[in-house]
């Protein structure tokens, strides 16, 4: 697996490169935003580790450019900025996950394993996300399950898209509310539960296996596994 590390601090970049290579990964390094963007779109990169504060172009702008350029590989943002707004800004730019510096290297490896597992179970082609027999048409804003078209409201679509971009992973109510609604969303209400119920009714009611599962006390999960 080829990992692109976009990090301008030489010591941090060297630390990441050594640790990842010792863990069995192949590492490509970039030391500023424009270089990271070029390599991400020109090389067969499987995952990008992207620092937020970079010379030449911020990590947020690089992330947006990678997505706009057709890059679908997982992007893990590395940031010293730990506020919720900073995290949501990275996710809105197209990042799949974020890790706040300083971090334990074993946590970084766990995040990488999680992202690469997820990227292998969902694939994107021609503006579509596909998981099992569920297809999400990003252009037409509709779902297709086993060949049957399903009409969704804007929020139902956003919720299902977030679940499909994070398959086989438990998402808490607060994560869902921050990503699908807004950062000031009142997580004390049952809006997330209500929308999950609506989407589940449309997606799972007439089909097997059920894909949207409740993890009691933790949140919700899109998975084809029992």
N, C-alpha and C positions, 0 to 999 in steps of 0.2 A: 504494500500500500504506500502510495506517495502522498506525503503531507507537506504542504507549503506553509512555512512559518514566515509571517510578515511582522517583523519586530525590529525597531531601529536601535535598541540598546544592545551593543555588542555582547556584553556579558550574559544578558538574558537570552539572546538569540543562540549563543554558544551552549548555554545550559540546556535549552530546549532541544537543540539539535543532538547533543550528546545523549541526553536521556531518551529521546525518541528512537534514535538509532540503536541504543542498547536494548530497547524494548522490541526491536525487530522491524521498525518502520524505515522507509527511505525518506530522506528529508531534503527539501529544496528551500533555500533561504532567500528572502528579499528584505531590504533594509529601508525602504521608503514606500509610500503609498502607490505612486505610479508604477514602480517596478513590480510590486505585489499584484497589482491589477493585470499587468501584461502577462506575467507568468501564470496567473490563475486561469486566464482565458486562452493561453497558448500551449500549456502543458497538460498532460493527462492527470491532473491533480484529483485525488480522491477526497481530500479534506483540507480546509484552510484554517490555520490558527492566525487570527488577525488582531493586532493591537489597535486600540482605538485612536490613541494620540500618536500620529505619524507625521514625519516631514513630507512636504509635497502634496499630500492628499490625506485627509483623515480616514481612519478605518471605516467610519460610517459611510463616507462617500465611495470608498473602494468597494464596500459590500454592495451598495446600490448599483455601482457600475458592473460588478460581476454578474449580478442577477439580470440587469438590463442587457448584458452581453450574452446571455444564454447559459451562464454557469449555474448548474443545479447541484453541485457538490455541497455537502454540509459545511457550514461556516461557524466556527466557534470564536466568539469575540473575547479577547483578553483585555481587561480594563482595570485601571486603578480607580475609576469613577463608579462608586457602588450605589448611587441613588437609584430609586425605582425609575425615575424619568430616563436616566442614562441607559438602564437595562432595556426598558421598553423601546427607546430610540433605536437601539441595536437590533431588536427583534423586528421592529417596523421597517428597518432598512433591508431586511431579508436574512438576518442571521438566524441560525437554528438554536443557538444556546450562547451563554455568556459565562465567564469565570472571572471573579474579581481577584486582582492581585493584592497581597501575595497569596499563593495557593500551594497546597501540597501536590507534589508531582503525581502521586497515586490517584488524586482526585481528577487531575487532567487526563490521565490514562483511562479512568472510568468514564469520563464524559466522551472521550474519543470512541471508546468501544460502543457506548450507547448510541452515538450519532451514526456510526457506520452500520450498526445493526438496523437502525431505522431506515437509513437510506437504501438498504438492500431489500427491504420489504415493501417500500413504496417507490414507484418510479414515475417520472414525469415525461410526457411526450406530447408534442403539439398542443400545448396549453391544457394538458389534462393530468390529473393526479389519479393513479390507479392503485387500489389495494384490494386483494382478493377479487371478488366479482363486483366491487364498487368503483365507479368511475366518477370523477368530479370534473366537469367541463368548466375551466376557469374563464373562458371567453363568453359562453352562453349562460354562466351562472346557474347551472342545473346539475343534478346528480343523475346517474344511471346505475341501477342495481340489477344485475342479471339481464341486461338488455332493456329494462323498463325505465323510462324517463320519469324523474321525480322533480316536481317544481318546489323550490325552496324560497322563503323570504330572504331578504338581505342578511339578517342576523343569523338565520338558520344556516345559510350558506357559509358565512364567516366562521360560525362555530364548527361546522363539519370540516371546513378547510383546515382549521387549526388542529382538530383531532387527526386528520389524515396526514398532516405534516409532522405529527408526533406519534406514530403508531407504536403499539406495544409499550407504551409509557403511561404511567398514571399521572394525570394532570389534576392539580388541586383546583378547587373552586376559585381561589384567589388568582391563580395563574390564568384560568379561563376568563375570568372577569376583566383582568388587566389587558389581556390580549384581544378579546373580542369586543368588549365594551370600551371603557376608558379607565384611566388610573384612579379617578375619584369615585369609581363605582362602589356602591355600598354592598360589601360582600355579606352583610347580615341578612339580606333579602334572599328569596328563593328563586330569583330570576334565572340563574344558571340552571338550577334543577328543572325549572319549568321548560326552558328551551331544550335541554337534553331530552326531556320527555317528548317534546314535539318532534325533534329530529329522529329520535329512536323509533317513534311511531311510523314515520315515513320511510325510514331506511331498513328497519329490522322486522316490522310487523309481519310481512308476507314472505320472509326469506330465512334461510338457514345457511351457514351458522349466523347467530346473532353477533354483531360486530361492536356495538356500543355497550360497555359493561360498567357497572357501578362497583367501586372498591370502597366498601363501607369505612367511613371515617377518614378516607384519603382523597377521593375524587372520582374521576371518570377515565376510561381507557378505551381506545379503539384497538381491538385485536380479534383475530379469527380463532385464537386459541381458547379452549374452554376455561 
